[in-house]
Amino acid sequence: MTALRKATVALTTEAVPFAIRAERASDVAAREALLDASFGENRQARTCQRIRDGRAPAEGLAFTAVHRGRVVGTVRLWHVSAGGIPALVLGPLAVDGPYRKFGIGAALMKHAVAAAKARGHGAVVLLGDAPYYARFGFSPLKTGELSLPGPFERDRLLGLELREGALDGAWGMIVPTGMTASRPRPRVSEKARQLSPQAA
Ligand SMILES: CC(C)(COP(=O)(O)OP(=O)(O)OC[C@H]1O[C@@H](n2cnc3c(N)ncnc32)[C@H](O)[C@@H]1OP(=O)(O)O)[C@@H](O)C(=O)NCCC(=O)NCCS
């Protein structure tokens, strides 16, 4: 693993050289298309989306995998209260179809978890397939008494402590606590700007 710039990590597999960097505003269209392709266009109806509605990801914890400048993977983390315990929810994690099985998903997971730990967060929870996430240390051991605001499969609610004991006694609803996402400013046309009175 070689650091290219401070915020970019280059990783090379035999077949697909890729890099992981902080998400940029210009990634939005490609990221949303990738998520639609990975989870279907009704993905907004999923229970985990209720954690993200109207919120911004946790600061410094949204990452993009790129291959020759193209967005091929994404992962984001979100501030929550897990029954009163400050934690992060991870997701969605997705890698573009043709780029799967090259280790990009694992690299995104390791990068995101390490970054969360470096920022002092105590725990990460997610809703996902245990056979995939177990390899990164996630388990249902301490999430059995937690709930999500909507239907979910109990055996898919997994947790990872970044600080030992951070999820001890976790009980109750997982609710969002992150910053409200800023809305894009309405564009004011040049003509409207010329017609509007100037502020004194
Ligand atoms: C899950 C996903 C992010 C993995 O990305 P990736 O870049 O292929 O991941 P990696 O290359 O690090 O790992 C691939 C391995 O994970 C396995 N894997 C992928 N999804 C899995 C799952 N749901 N359960 C168990 N194993 C899984 C693959 O079979 C492969 O196994 P192998 O190494 O033995 O061949 C990608 O398949 C994806 O975007 N899927 C659609 C969206 C999704 O399901 N996201 C996760 C939400 S639960």
The ligand as an ORCA input file, in Angstrom:
! r2SCAN-3c Opt
* xyz 0 1
  C     -20.495     -6.745     -1.254
  C     -19.556     -6.021     -2.215
  C     -19.381     -4.578     -1.761
  C     -18.180     -6.697     -2.182
  O     -17.304     -5.965     -3.012
  P     -16.008     -6.672     -3.645
  O     -15.115     -5.614     -4.143
  O     -16.424     -7.721     -4.596
  O     -15.401     -7.352     -2.338
  P     -14.048     -8.131     -2.183
  O     -13.358     -8.272     -3.509
  O     -13.295     -7.511     -1.094
  O     -14.535     -9.534     -1.664
  C     -15.127    -10.426     -2.546
  C     -15.492    -11.680     -1.770
  O     -16.619    -11.424     -0.934
  C     -17.627    -12.352     -1.230
  N     -18.928    -11.732     -1.029
  C     -19.450    -10.690     -1.679
  N     -20.684    -10.440     -1.224
  C     -20.912    -11.357     -0.256
  C     -22.015    -11.606      0.581
  N     -23.126    -10.871      0.513
  N     -21.903    -12.625      1.481
  C     -20.796    -13.359      1.540
  N     -19.715    -13.169      0.771
  C     -19.781    -12.179     -0.124
  C     -17.386    -12.709     -2.683
  O     -17.980    -13.945     -3.012
  C     -15.875    -12.797     -2.729
  O     -15.445    -14.008     -2.187
  P     -14.055    -14.670     -2.629
  O     -12.986    -13.708     -2.201
  O     -14.017    -15.939     -1.869
  O     -14.143    -14.806     -4.102
  C     -20.071     -6.073     -3.669
  O     -20.305     -7.428     -3.998
  C     -21.345     -5.276     -3.887
  O     -21.288     -4.076     -4.132
  N     -22.494     -5.932     -3.813
  C     -23.775     -5.273     -4.052
  C     -24.123     -4.336     -2.940
  C     -24.092     -5.021     -1.598
  O     -24.592     -6.130     -1.444
  N     -23.463     -4.338     -0.632
  C     -23.306     -4.860      0.698
  C     -24.534     -4.659      1.476
  S     -24.817     -6.032      2.557
*
